[in-house]
Amino acid sequence: MASPVVQTKLYIPKPRRSLVARPRLSERLRRGAESRLTLVSAPAGFGKTTSLAEWLATGSADNRAVAWLSLEESDRQPAAFWSYLITALQVAAPGVGAGALALLQSGQAPIETVLATLLNELSTVPRELDLVLDDYHLVDGPELQAGMAFLLEHLPPHVHLVLSTRADPALPLARLRARGELVEVRAADLRFTREEVAAYLNEVLGLDVAATDIAALAGRTEGWIAALQLAALSMQGRDDVTAFIAGFAGDDRYIVDYLVEEVLDRQPDQVRSFLLQTSVLDRLSGPLCDAVTGQHGGKAMLEALDRGNLFVVPLDDSRRWYRYHHLFADLLRTHLVDSQADEVAELHRRASRWYEENAQPPQAVRHALAAGDVERAAELMELAIPGLRKNRQEATIRGWLDAIPEEVVRRRPVLAIGFVGALMVGNEFDGVESRLRDIERCLEPTGAPVATPAAEIVVVDFDEFARLPVVIEMYRAALALVRGDAAATIRHAERAIDRAAADDVGRASASALLGLALWGGGDLEAAHRAYSACVEGLRRAGHIADVLACSITLADLRITQGRLGDALRTYQEALRLAAGETGPVLRGTADMYVGLSQIAFERNDLQAAGQHLQRAQELGEHTWLPQNPYRWRVAMAAIREAAGDPDSALDLLDEAQRVYVGDFSPNVRPVPAVRARVLAAQGRLSEALAWAREQGLSAADELSYLREFEHITLARVLLAQFRTERSEPLAREVAQLLERLLQAAEAGERAGNVIEILVLQALTCQARGDGAAALAALERALRMAEPEGYVRMFVGAGPAMAPLLRTILKQRTESSYARRLLDACSPASGSQAGGDVGGSQTGAGIPAAPAPQGLVEPLSERELDVLRLLGSDLDGPDIARELSVSLNTLRTHTKNIYAKLGVNNRRAAVRQAAELNLLSRRRAR
């Protein structure tokens, strides 16, 4: 779930009525829009925000989309900053950034991966787009520097960045300046000229100031807009304007202090008190101001200040939320501390209580800290962390850790474990074990709180306190998994499971960690049991989106075990659960369609495979899990290669590697290995062999499940090399590697890998001239593959497979499966390279059934599948789900069946099929 967004930060400020026209400034900003970056850099009070708002409002940015973000110090955290930036872009260009936001919220993707995804999405925006970051100085720092530099360097040509800041940002400005890609608007450009000062004072404010006084004031203020505004307020109602201006001297700080005194002293006591007391707030609303001041009428007061130009800025069109001009707010706070220092803490406490009562814990915590009330802040943090964690706001939790004394954390074990979770999500593992030991010291064997050497421990959330033993073991399991210590991962995960209540989500999390460790060790069946327990716990808790994420792992395990049907049912069940949820489409739904595509592809239903990927895209990237960008590209690369476009496949795989996110899952099918397979199949051996060298792979390696896919890939590459060089030592090397791989895969009951290894053994024996051994290996592979409907495993072996299948057919003439595979290997089938993947034939490469008596045009195998289900009680959507095709595809098949049978309804089709004995035909699987 996305973090809450303060929508008012995304509003483009509306310019004040009757602003002074400044065409020279608007023209400079217009020219800047043709560059990569416009930098508006000047001290406080020079009208940076106002100038940008005026430029956008006066038509200078016509026909351009505008994304505006008003920044605050709290946005310095990378997760908050990039979330707001992407959200601002979505306001200007709906639909953009959903995938990048999903990656960011996962907490696992490198920022360059997030930004690469965002940039790809921005490249599709059809018109010019301006991204304005106002008050950038509040967030500029090392945390954001690398990401901003990457974004700026790779912006699409039609996207233009505008930074408004009090200080030059830590970006490569010199390089941009040398390239002519930077337009700068500095204080000298923003200063009011003498003519503009005259227009402001006399035309806008109607003060009738003499030309000599205007010249004097312009000189004294040096065109500083904020000082002019404050001076104008002080001059209103004065008879001695000339004397006032004549005595107006000193440096900027002196001038501002003097004018603030003048402005405040001229306000009624009620207004002056309101301004000072509410200056502790970043944003102002009527109810919040009432809570802080202890008075009523806050809304009316804000409206009056707005009308009186007393430096309040509306943040929304309905004028419910405001803020003070930053400079004015700084000065008010300084004056508050100087005049009423003893009241500041109480004002912050009131603000904290209001935010707590209005379910805004981050702001409540901030004001509690500002009040110096660390204990209250810690209490608020402890109560807020479960909700923030559920909403993936670990960055906020992590920021609190730096703001609260360590001794306070040590006395609060529930708060401490919340901080541990935030550190783990951010991959900050150093010191975590020490923190876990400190937390354990607060527990009796019974789980009751005990005293620590520092003081009594403090617990606010007793439900979370009761879960501490479970959570400690869960985090220790995660630490062990990160270290690669599978035994320790299993030990701690099992302890967590034993200690967790049946309905504790921690039990599900621990089961997932246990499953990951078992998976990495090659015990796939045990891993599947553990992950199934995780899924069941998540399902009971109503965490269906997490069930979808786990379904990917469950299906991957079954595919490796050679159980395509079980994998298919896993994805179908997950989609059924998702369909039962109300509200927006669940995150992870698109990933289920990517999984269905992979299974359809292996069964050679290339059209269905493509349709599933298309459906995943149509759902929108907000339905993608973090792994989806790379998994989708890998799946599409397979289809492109099968369609005879290996270059596109390689491009997709390069993109997949760039956006790869693996989370804690073992990377058992590395994208570079998939790429090496495509290279080897295209005869680009030098590149494929270079991959093997880069990975440190050799045929003599000690084998492990984690690298099994890579070693099978190595066997493919070496076999291709043998076919070129005809080196018998190399052939023996390949044969020995395959034999060792076969033994390991069989021992681990990884039937999917066994089938692939047997196919490679058959091809190796064939290449060495040992036909009998080749046929023996292939026949065994066929027996294992036929029940699950494997096709691409054999078709993808290349032209050498067809002769072996022909020999099999001579010996086993009744083998319809071998016939299907042989036909699929034929270029005319459409499934080989060069075939029409997007054509109308579903199941390209699967031969049509022989025409039975009475049919002019035979039904295809897939049409026979549809026809058989038409004779069942299933309705159209159920049939589509059973066959893993879209409803539109099902309708196309049904229409074709009716035409071939010469009928016009379902009942007639079933009756005609029975008369022609078609329903008894079954597709081999």
Beta strands, then each sheet from edge to edge (+ up, - down):
strand 1: 37-41
strand 2: 65-70
strand 3: 129-134
strand 4: 159-165
strand 5: 182-186
strand 6: 312-314
strand 7: 322-324
sheet 1: 2+ 3+ 4+ 1+ 5+
sheet 2: 6+ 7-
end
